[in-house]
Amino acid sequence: MDEQGWVTEEVNPATAAIDTLSARQIVELINAEDAKVAPAVARELDAIAAAVEAIVERLGRGGRLIYVGAGTSGRLGILDAAECPPTFNTPPGQVVALIAGGPEAVTRAVEEAEDDEGRGRADVAALDAGPDDVVVGISASGHTPYVLGALAEARARGAFTIALTCNRPSPLGRMADLEIAPVVGPEAIAGSTRMKAGTAQKMVLNMLSTASMVLLGKTYGNLMVDVVATNAKLRARAVRIVAQATGLGWEEAGALLERCGGEARTAIVASLAGVSPEEARRRLARTGGRVRQALTSSPTQRGWGEGVRVLGIDGGGTKTTVLLADGEGRILGRGYAGPSNYHAIGLAAAGEALLRGIRAAFADAGEAPRPV
């Protein structure tokens, strides 16, 4: 294989004398080279966004995101795929990864496996890739035979193909439906693409999976509301997420999460909408699991139940009026307080007036104050 013209294999003049330097000077040089990675990725944002849109479309209709790579590139694909289930509660098989040499190559270099183009084809065929799938070929050089074979098979089967390389042009880039090529330049150690190229690939993979999951409703704001609490750290994170999203205290959030079977987004909807866990699950099912849509659609669209409470507040310079209504718009209680114009009386006094009015409205309805 002729490597002439591959920027990933070129000698970096900035580090040509690296073996004569002190430890501090070496790490400074490597750090300076690493600083070139983010700008290279930034130049590919349009292509990355287009890739995300293709992934979301296909995952939304039941397809898969399939990473294929060899060596460092393959391991990075495996890492990203492995993190999706605990982070976003993706179903088994939705995000998968293939590596040249199979599972053994995850922890031990099986360099010769990357030259087997036929194995790349066979591995994609074994997954029965098709039109609902996205196959991402990851190769720093863009010339890896295993990845080229995999992408060729994916294209033949109608899958949407993406090339993630650090060389342009490349055979992989020319073959794919979409090319993402953050060209980071020669490595600090010539040809060691586990360095800048690997960092660039990891950044792009982070974007592909994370942005896709956000658009599929796997977060509420920037909270990972579909986190799977499989250990003490993640259980604590789930409680923290519920507390942050709802304003509940730690103990209340933990108890609510327990009642909701450990489902953070169910707990959030139950608290903020004032409904049972069962009703929260129904609403999430209607909105494809999207918390914000479940909370912001109209009462009629959402089918709000008896537990929903809505506050209407008219705060002015002379008085504050608060109405408490149910999900159908029926007025349940009224509350009144003094002025709440913060320009006139300050934020602290205005806040106190609002709280008095809200408490009075709940009292008028015969209910204890709670999140609405």
PLY file of the C-alpha trace (Angstrom):
ply
format ascii 1.0
element vertex 372
property float x
property float y
property float z
element edge 371
property int vertex1
property int vertex2
end_header
0.00 0.00 0.00
1.53 3.31 -1.11
1.43 5.77 1.79
2.91 8.67 -0.15
0.77 11.78 0.19
-0.96 10.68 3.39
-0.71 13.61 5.78
-1.23 11.22 8.71
2.07 9.50 7.82
4.15 12.60 7.20
7.02 13.71 9.45
6.12 16.69 11.62
8.95 19.27 11.43
7.82 20.86 14.71
8.68 17.67 16.63
11.66 16.42 14.62
14.01 16.87 17.61
11.56 15.62 20.25
14.01 12.98 21.48
16.46 15.70 22.59
13.99 17.52 24.84
13.10 17.40 28.53
9.86 15.88 29.77
8.33 19.35 30.15
9.35 20.38 26.63
7.97 17.15 25.16
4.54 17.56 26.74
4.46 21.23 25.70
5.06 20.17 22.09
2.37 17.49 22.23
-0.04 19.95 23.81
0.66 22.48 21.06
-0.09 19.84 18.43
-3.29 18.81 20.23
-4.48 22.43 20.09
-4.83 21.99 16.32
-7.51 19.31 16.70
-10.56 21.36 17.71
-10.18 23.85 14.82
-9.87 20.94 12.38
-13.08 19.43 13.74
-14.80 22.83 13.63
-14.15 23.01 9.88
-16.26 19.85 9.50
-19.31 20.97 11.49
-21.59 21.24 8.45
-20.79 17.67 7.47
-21.15 16.46 11.07
-24.57 18.12 11.36
-25.68 16.49 8.09
-24.51 13.14 9.46
-26.52 13.67 12.65
-29.66 14.40 10.63
-29.18 11.19 8.65
-28.65 9.19 11.85
-31.71 10.66 13.59
-33.92 9.96 10.59
-32.90 6.30 10.44
-32.84 5.61 14.17
-36.29 7.18 14.31
-37.62 4.52 11.99
-35.99 1.65 13.86
-32.60 1.54 12.18
-29.11 1.26 13.64
-25.91 3.25 13.92
-23.02 0.95 13.01
-19.38 1.92 13.52
-16.63 0.07 11.64
-12.91 0.53 12.19
-9.52 -1.07 12.76
-6.97 -0.50 15.52
-7.44 2.78 17.39
-10.29 3.80 15.08
-12.15 0.57 15.79
-11.64 0.88 19.54
-13.01 4.42 19.50
-16.13 3.17 17.73
-16.56 0.43 20.33
-16.13 2.96 23.14
-18.82 5.26 21.77
-21.24 2.40 21.11
-20.67 0.94 24.58
-21.44 4.26 26.28
-24.82 4.77 24.61
-26.88 2.24 26.62
-25.93 3.51 30.12
-26.00 7.18 29.09
-29.07 7.27 26.86
-30.81 3.93 27.57
-30.53 2.91 23.93
-31.99 -0.53 23.20
-29.59 -3.43 22.61
-28.30 -3.42 19.06
-29.26 0.16 18.20
-25.66 1.42 18.31
-23.10 -1.26 17.49
-19.44 -1.40 16.50
-17.26 -3.70 14.42
-13.48 -3.91 14.73
-11.04 -5.68 12.45
-9.84 -8.79 14.24
-12.96 -9.11 16.38
-13.16 -8.86 20.20
-9.52 -9.89 20.62
-8.45 -6.68 18.87
-10.05 -4.52 21.56
-7.24 -5.17 24.05
-4.46 -6.48 21.81
-3.21 -5.15 18.49
-4.17 -7.44 15.60
-2.62 -5.28 12.91
-2.86 -7.76 10.04
-6.66 -7.92 10.38
-7.07 -4.42 8.95
-5.81 -5.65 5.56
-8.71 -8.11 5.15
-11.22 -6.33 2.91
-13.31 -9.48 2.55
-13.73 -9.77 6.31
-15.04 -6.20 6.40
-17.66 -7.12 3.82
-18.56 -10.31 5.67
-18.91 -8.57 9.05
-21.35 -5.99 7.66
-23.26 -8.72 5.82
-23.54 -10.68 9.08
-25.31 -7.68 10.63
-27.71 -7.64 7.66
-27.22 -3.88 7.24
-29.90 -2.21 5.15
-31.59 1.06 4.14
-32.64 1.93 7.70
-29.05 1.78 8.95
-26.16 4.25 9.02
-22.68 2.75 8.70
-19.76 4.95 9.76
-16.37 3.84 8.43
-13.63 5.13 10.75
-10.10 5.22 9.35
-7.46 7.88 10.04
-5.82 7.25 6.68
-9.01 6.63 4.73
-7.28 3.67 3.05
-7.86 0.78 5.50
-8.96 -2.29 3.45
-11.17 -3.76 6.20
-13.12 -0.49 6.47
-13.27 -0.04 2.69
-14.76 -3.53 2.35
-17.28 -2.85 5.11
-18.43 0.43 3.57
-18.66 -1.11 0.09
-20.92 -3.86 1.44
-23.02 -1.31 3.35
-23.52 0.78 0.21
-24.49 -2.29 -1.79
-27.15 -3.05 0.81
-28.61 0.46 0.69
-27.31 1.72 4.03
-26.36 5.38 4.41
-22.57 5.51 4.61
-20.32 8.03 6.35
-16.53 8.21 6.10
-14.66 9.56 9.12
-11.04 10.12 8.10
-8.15 12.50 8.73
-6.89 12.54 5.13
-8.50 14.27 2.17
-8.89 13.03 -0.49
-9.12 9.33 0.32
-10.74 6.21 -1.15
-13.03 5.97 1.87
-14.17 9.56 1.49
-14.87 9.08 -2.21
-16.87 5.92 -1.55
-19.15 7.26 1.21
-22.42 9.15 0.91
-20.97 11.73 3.31
-17.36 12.52 4.24
-16.17 13.97 7.55
-12.44 14.69 7.33
-10.87 16.71 10.14
-7.34 17.02 8.75
-5.15 17.51 11.81
-1.78 17.34 10.07
1.25 15.16 10.83
1.40 13.55 14.26
3.91 14.46 16.96
5.27 10.94 16.44
5.10 10.26 12.71
2.28 7.88 11.84
1.00 7.50 15.43
-2.62 8.23 14.59
-3.75 7.30 18.10
-2.73 10.89 18.91
-4.27 13.87 17.06
-6.22 11.79 14.57
-7.63 9.62 17.35
-8.58 12.69 19.37
-10.35 14.21 16.37
-12.23 10.98 15.70
-13.32 10.78 19.34
-14.60 14.36 19.22
-16.61 13.65 16.07
-18.05 10.42 17.46
-19.07 12.28 20.63
-20.97 14.75 18.45
-22.61 12.11 16.26
-24.03 10.06 19.12
-24.76 12.89 21.56
-26.45 15.24 19.09
-28.49 12.36 17.69
-29.70 11.32 21.14
-30.57 14.91 22.07
-32.70 15.22 18.93
-34.34 11.88 19.73
-35.48 13.23 23.10
-32.96 11.49 25.32
-32.26 14.66 27.32
-34.29 17.36 29.06
-32.22 20.49 28.66
-28.73 19.12 29.20
-29.84 16.50 31.74
-29.48 12.85 30.70
-32.99 11.88 31.74
-32.73 8.39 30.27
-29.70 7.44 32.36
-29.72 3.80 33.47
-28.92 3.72 37.19
-26.95 0.48 37.40
-24.52 1.47 40.17
-24.32 3.79 43.18
-22.81 6.67 41.19
-25.50 6.51 38.52
-28.29 6.13 41.09
-27.05 9.30 42.78
-26.87 11.01 39.39
-30.47 10.03 38.64
-31.64 11.54 41.94
-29.62 14.68 41.24
-31.16 14.98 37.76
-34.69 14.73 39.15
-33.88 17.27 41.87
-32.33 19.70 39.38
-35.20 19.42 36.92
-38.02 19.70 39.45
-36.65 21.80 42.30
-37.40 19.02 44.79
-35.08 18.33 47.70
-32.76 15.35 47.62
-34.95 13.11 49.79
-38.14 14.03 47.92
-36.47 13.47 44.55
-35.15 10.09 45.68
-38.54 8.98 46.93
-40.25 10.10 43.73
-37.65 8.32 41.62
-38.28 5.16 43.62
-42.04 5.43 42.99
-41.30 5.85 39.28
-39.25 2.67 39.08
-35.95 4.53 38.77
-37.07 6.29 35.56
-35.77 9.85 35.79
-37.84 11.30 32.96
-41.02 9.69 34.31
-40.30 11.25 37.70
-39.70 14.67 36.13
-42.97 14.63 34.18
-44.88 13.28 37.18
-43.58 16.10 39.37
-43.77 19.02 36.96
-47.15 17.99 35.52
-48.56 16.87 38.87
-49.63 13.45 37.60
-49.14 9.83 38.58
-46.17 7.83 37.28
-48.57 5.87 35.09
-49.95 9.03 33.50
-46.43 10.40 33.09
-45.46 7.25 31.19
-48.51 7.57 28.94
-47.61 11.15 28.08
-44.03 10.23 27.37
-45.21 7.42 25.13
-47.37 9.89 23.18
-44.43 12.28 22.69
-41.83 9.67 21.80
-40.19 10.01 25.21
-39.55 13.75 24.86
-39.93 15.35 28.27
-40.18 18.95 27.05
-42.96 18.12 24.60
-44.85 16.26 27.31
-44.65 19.36 29.51
-45.27 22.14 26.99
-48.11 20.81 24.83
-51.59 22.18 25.51
-53.83 20.51 28.12
-56.14 19.17 25.40
-53.22 17.71 23.46
-51.68 16.22 26.55
-54.88 14.81 28.01
-53.99 16.24 31.43
-55.55 14.42 34.33
-57.08 15.52 37.59
-53.72 16.04 39.28
-52.55 18.90 37.06
-52.47 22.40 38.53
-51.85 25.65 36.64
-51.11 29.04 38.17
-52.07 32.37 36.60
-50.51 35.44 38.23
-51.27 39.14 37.74
-48.64 41.04 39.69
-48.76 44.83 39.64
-47.90 47.97 41.51
-50.91 47.88 43.85
-51.84 44.22 44.30
-51.18 40.64 43.21
-53.91 38.25 42.08
-53.26 34.51 41.74
-55.62 31.98 40.16
-55.15 28.22 40.62
-56.74 26.08 37.89
-56.83 22.42 36.92
-55.69 20.97 33.60
-59.04 21.74 31.98
-58.90 25.42 32.94
-61.39 25.26 35.82
-60.61 27.78 38.58
-60.04 25.99 41.88
-58.81 28.80 44.10
-57.95 32.50 44.28
-55.25 34.24 46.24
-54.44 37.89 46.83
-51.42 39.76 48.15
-49.86 43.20 48.11
-47.88 44.73 45.23
-45.27 42.62 43.42
-43.78 45.09 40.95
-40.08 44.51 41.58
-39.15 47.84 40.00
-41.02 49.58 42.80
-40.39 47.35 45.81
-37.34 45.24 44.90
-36.93 41.57 44.01
-37.02 40.21 47.57
-40.27 41.93 48.51
-41.84 41.07 45.15
-40.94 37.41 45.63
-42.52 37.37 49.08
-45.74 38.89 47.71
-45.91 36.27 44.97
-45.42 33.46 47.47
-48.17 34.83 49.73
-50.57 35.00 46.80
-49.71 31.48 45.65
-50.12 30.03 49.14
-53.45 31.82 49.48
-54.70 30.37 46.18
-53.79 26.83 47.23
-55.42 27.41 50.64
-58.58 28.68 48.93
-58.64 25.45 46.90
-58.11 23.38 50.04
-54.80 22.02 48.79
-51.22 22.08 50.04
-48.78 24.07 47.87
-46.72 21.93 45.47
-44.84 22.24 42.16
-47.06 23.12 39.19
0 1
1 2
2 3
3 4
4 5
5 6
6 7
7 8
8 9
9 10
10 11
11 12
12 13
13 14
14 15
15 16
16 17
17 18
18 19
19 20
20 21
21 22
22 23
23 24
24 25
25 26
26 27
27 28
28 29
29 30
30 31
31 32
32 33
33 34
34 35
35 36
36 37
37 38
38 39
39 40
40 41
41 42
42 43
43 44
44 45
45 46
46 47
47 48
48 49
49 50
50 51
51 52
52 53
53 54
54 55
55 56
56 57
57 58
58 59
59 60
60 61
61 62
62 63
63 64
64 65
65 66
66 67
67 68
68 69
69 70
70 71
71 72
72 73
73 74
74 75
75 76
76 77
77 78
78 79
79 80
80 81
81 82
82 83
83 84
84 85
85 86
86 87
87 88
88 89
89 90
90 91
91 92
92 93
93 94
94 95
95 96
96 97
97 98
98 99
99 100
100 101
101 102
102 103
103 104
104 105
105 106
106 107
107 108
108 109
109 110
110 111
111 112
112 113
113 114
114 115
115 116
116 117
117 118
118 119
119 120
120 121
121 122
122 123
123 124
124 125
125 126
126 127
127 128
128 129
129 130
130 131
131 132
132 133
133 134
134 135
135 136
136 137
137 138
138 139
139 140
140 141
141 142
142 143
143 144
144 145
145 146
146 147
147 148
148 149
149 150
150 151
151 152
152 153
153 154
154 155
155 156
156 157
157 158
158 159
159 160
160 161
161 162
162 163
163 164
164 165
165 166
166 167
167 168
168 169
169 170
170 171
171 172
172 173
173 174
174 175
175 176
176 177
177 178
178 179
179 180
180 181
181 182
182 183
183 184
184 185
185 186
186 187
187 188
188 189
189 190
190 191
191 192
192 193
193 194
194 195
195 196
196 197
197 198
198 199
199 200
200 201
201 202
202 203
203 204
204 205
205 206
206 207
207 208
208 209
209 210
210 211
211 212
212 213
213 214
214 215
215 216
216 217
217 218
218 219
219 220
220 221
221 222
222 223
223 224
224 225
225 226
226 227
227 228
228 229
229 230
230 231
231 232
232 233
233 234
234 235
235 236
236 237
237 238
238 239
239 240
240 241
241 242
242 243
243 244
244 245
245 246
246 247
247 248
248 249
249 250
250 251
251 252
252 253
253 254
254 255
255 256
256 257
257 258
258 259
259 260
260 261
261 262
262 263
263 264
264 265
265 266
266 267
267 268
268 269
269 270
270 271
271 272
272 273
273 274
274 275
275 276
276 277
277 278
278 279
279 280
280 281
281 282
282 283
283 284
284 285
285 286
286 287
287 288
288 289
289 290
290 291
291 292
292 293
293 294
294 295
295 296
296 297
297 298
298 299
299 300
300 301
301 302
302 303
303 304
304 305
305 306
306 307
307 308
308 309
309 310
310 311
311 312
312 313
313 314
314 315
315 316
316 317
317 318
318 319
319 320
320 321
321 322
322 323
323 324
324 325
325 326
326 327
327 328
328 329
329 330
330 331
331 332
332 333
333 334
334 335
335 336
336 337
337 338
338 339
339 340
340 341
341 342
342 343
343 344
344 345
345 346
346 347
347 348
348 349
349 350
350 351
351 352
352 353
353 354
354 355
355 356
356 357
357 358
358 359
359 360
360 361
361 362
362 363
363 364
364 365
365 366
366 367
367 368
368 369
369 370
370 371
